[in-house]
């Protein structure tokens, strides 16, 4: 996919300085959760963060949504791998959870049709402890923007001031909502590909501090 907003370097600068806590808000199970767990294992093993809090859904909101049982089954599958490196990732995750460096959450908010402006007090307080929130997926992007059709040049930071912590949104475009583009880019993309907002061929890695 083409990355329309790419703050990878800025995210790395923030993480490489070392963070006390990172919260990952997961999206899909399967291969996507595998990548999430690889990232979590890397952050913990390299000492880039002291603890990771992984937010999963208590039940699937969409059929592919990652839940706590998906986490358990995925780690178990990694443990059965014929590759030693893969088994080591599973062991790191198990060990991190056992000593409290990895904590799982499944708040009911994630299965409700609510926006981040409607965060319940307990979850807001939890997320506020993070040095960085990693928000995965198109749905969480839409939660950020209240599913409104903002002008594409809108500053994401300006319309997400209610967020309790710095965040990066990792999103493949599968809905109309988009902000953070320079003037004229949305129009040029529409002329090039009328379905660019929906067809999953583009994405964003957008950091707000």
C-alpha positions as CSV (number, residue, x, y, z in Angstrom):
1,X,0.0,0.0,0.0
2,X,1.0,3.6,-0.6
3,X,1.4,5.4,2.7
4,X,-0.1,8.9,2.4
5,X,1.0,10.2,5.8
6,X,4.2,8.5,7.0
7,X,5.5,9.5,10.5
8,X,7.6,6.3,10.9
9,X,10.7,8.3,11.6
10,X,9.0,10.4,14.2
11,X,7.5,7.3,15.9
12,X,10.9,5.6,16.0
13,X,12.5,8.7,17.5
14,X,9.9,8.7,20.3
15,X,10.1,5.0,21.0
16,X,13.9,4.8,20.7
17,X,14.2,7.3,23.6
18,X,12.6,4.6,25.8
19,X,9.1,4.7,27.2
20,X,7.6,3.4,30.4
21,X,4.5,2.2,28.8
22,X,3.0,1.6,25.4
23,X,-0.7,0.6,24.8
24,X,-1.6,-1.3,21.7
25,X,-5.2,-1.3,20.6
26,X,-5.5,-4.4,18.4
27,X,-7.7,-4.8,15.4
28,X,-7.8,-8.1,13.6
29,X,-6.8,-11.6,14.6
30,X,-4.8,-13.9,12.3
31,X,-1.8,-12.6,10.5
32,X,-2.3,-9.1,11.7
33,X,-2.3,-10.2,15.4
34,X,0.9,-12.1,14.6
35,X,2.6,-8.9,13.5
36,X,1.3,-7.1,16.6
37,X,2.8,-9.7,18.9
38,X,6.1,-9.6,17.0
39,X,6.1,-5.8,17.6
40,X,5.3,-6.2,21.2
41,X,8.0,-8.9,21.7
42,X,10.5,-6.6,20.0
43,X,9.7,-3.5,22.1
44,X,10.0,-5.5,25.3
45,X,13.1,-7.5,24.4
46,X,15.0,-4.4,23.2
47,X,14.1,-2.5,26.4
48,X,12.4,0.2,24.4
49,X,9.4,0.0,26.7
50,X,9.1,-1.3,30.3
51,X,5.5,-2.5,29.9
52,X,3.0,-3.1,27.1
53,X,-0.8,-3.1,27.6
54,X,-2.6,-4.9,24.8
55,X,-6.3,-4.0,24.3
56,X,-8.4,-6.7,22.7
57,X,-12.2,-7.1,22.3
58,X,-14.3,-9.1,24.8
59,X,-16.3,-10.4,21.8
60,X,-15.8,-9.7,18.0
61,X,-17.3,-6.4,16.9
62,X,-16.6,-7.6,13.3
63,X,-15.9,-11.3,12.7
64,X,-12.2,-10.9,12.4
65,X,-11.6,-8.9,15.6
66,X,-8.9,-10.0,18.0
67,X,-10.0,-11.3,21.4
68,X,-8.2,-12.6,24.4
69,X,-8.8,-16.2,23.3
70,X,-7.2,-15.3,20.0
71,X,-4.2,-14.0,21.8
72,X,-3.9,-17.3,23.8
73,X,-4.4,-19.5,20.7
74,X,-1.9,-17.4,18.7
75,X,0.8,-17.7,21.3
76,X,0.2,-21.4,21.6
77,X,0.6,-21.8,17.8
78,X,3.9,-19.9,18.0
79,X,5.0,-22.3,20.7
80,X,4.4,-25.2,18.3
81,X,6.4,-23.7,15.5
82,X,9.2,-25.7,14.0
83,X,11.3,-22.5,14.0
84,X,13.3,-21.8,17.1
85,X,13.1,-18.0,16.6
86,X,9.3,-18.2,16.5
87,X,9.2,-20.2,19.6
88,X,11.4,-17.6,21.3
89,X,8.8,-14.9,20.5
90,X,6.1,-17.0,22.2
91,X,8.4,-17.5,25.3
92,X,9.1,-13.8,25.5
93,X,5.4,-13.0,25.5
94,X,4.6,-15.7,28.1
95,X,7.4,-14.5,30.3
96,X,6.4,-10.8,29.9
97,X,2.8,-11.6,30.9
98,X,3.9,-13.7,33.9
99,X,6.0,-10.8,35.3
100,X,3.6,-8.1,34.6
101,X,5.4,-6.5,31.6
102,X,2.5,-7.5,29.3
103,X,-1.0,-6.9,30.4
104,X,-4.2,-7.8,28.5
105,X,-7.4,-5.8,28.6
106,X,-10.8,-6.4,27.0
107,X,-13.0,-3.4,27.9
108,X,-16.5,-3.4,26.6
109,X,-16.0,0.0,24.9
110,X,-14.2,-1.7,22.1
111,X,-17.4,-3.5,21.1
112,X,-19.7,-0.5,21.2
113,X,-20.4,2.1,18.5
114,X,-18.8,4.9,20.4
115,X,-16.1,7.4,19.5
116,X,-12.9,8.3,21.5
117,X,-14.7,11.5,22.6
118,X,-17.0,9.1,24.5
119,X,-14.3,7.1,26.3
120,X,-15.7,5.9,29.7
121,X,-13.8,7.3,32.7
122,X,-12.1,4.0,33.7
123,X,-10.7,3.4,30.2
124,X,-9.7,7.0,29.8
125,X,-7.7,6.8,33.0
126,X,-6.1,3.6,31.9
127,X,-5.1,4.9,28.5
128,X,-3.8,8.1,30.0
129,X,-1.0,6.2,31.6
130,X,0.6,5.4,28.2
131,X,3.5,7.2,26.8
132,X,2.2,6.1,23.4
133,X,-1.0,4.6,22.1
134,X,-0.8,2.5,19.0
135,X,-4.2,2.5,17.4
136,X,-4.7,-0.2,14.7
137,X,-7.2,-0.3,11.9
138,X,-9.8,1.7,10.0
139,X,-12.4,1.5,12.8
140,X,-10.2,3.2,15.4
141,X,-9.4,5.9,12.9
142,X,-13.1,6.5,12.4
143,X,-13.5,6.6,16.2
144,X,-10.9,9.3,16.3
145,X,-12.7,11.5,13.8
146,X,-16.3,10.7,15.0
147,X,-16.8,9.2,11.5
148,X,-17.2,12.8,10.1
149,X,-16.3,13.9,6.7
150,X,-13.7,16.5,7.7
151,X,-11.9,18.4,4.9
152,X,-8.9,16.2,3.9
153,X,-6.5,19.0,4.9
154,X,-7.8,19.0,8.5
155,X,-5.1,18.8,11.2
156,X,-5.6,15.5,13.0
157,X,-4.1,16.9,16.2
158,X,-6.6,19.8,16.2
159,X,-9.6,17.5,16.2
160,X,-8.3,14.9,18.6
161,X,-7.4,17.1,21.6
162,X,-9.6,15.0,23.9
163,X,-7.3,12.0,23.4
164,X,-5.7,11.1,26.8
165,X,-2.2,10.3,25.5
166,X,0.1,10.7,22.4
167,X,-1.0,8.3,19.7
168,X,-0.1,6.9,16.3
169,X,-2.8,5.5,14.1
170,X,-1.9,2.7,11.7
171,X,-4.7,2.4,9.2
172,X,-5.4,1.0,5.7
173,X,-8.0,3.2,4.0
174,X,-11.3,1.4,3.8
175,X,-13.7,4.2,4.4
176,X,-14.3,7.8,3.3
177,X,-12.8,9.6,6.3
178,X,-9.4,11.1,5.9
179,X,-7.5,14.0,7.3
180,X,-3.9,15.3,7.4
181,X,-3.3,15.6,3.6
182,X,-1.6,18.6,2.0
183,X,-3.8,20.9,-0.2
184,X,-4.7,19.3,-3.5
185,X,-3.6,15.7,-2.7
186,X,-7.1,14.4,-2.2
187,X,-8.3,15.9,-5.5
188,X,-5.3,14.5,-7.3
189,X,-6.0,11.1,-5.8
190,X,-9.6,11.2,-6.8
191,X,-8.7,12.0,-10.4
192,X,-6.2,9.1,-10.4
193,X,-8.3,6.5,-8.6
194,X,-11.9,7.4,-7.7
195,X,-12.0,4.6,-5.1
196,X,-8.8,5.5,-3.3
197,X,-10.6,6.1,0.0
198,X,-12.1,2.6,0.0
199,X,-10.1,0.1,-1.9
200,X,-7.3,-0.6,0.7
201,X,-4.5,0.4,-1.5
202,X,-3.3,3.3,0.7
203,X,-2.7,3.8,4.3
204,X,-1.4,6.2,7.0
205,X,1.1,6.1,9.9
206,X,0.0,9.3,11.6
207,X,1.6,10.4,14.9
208,X,0.0,13.0,17.2
209,X,2.0,14.0,20.3
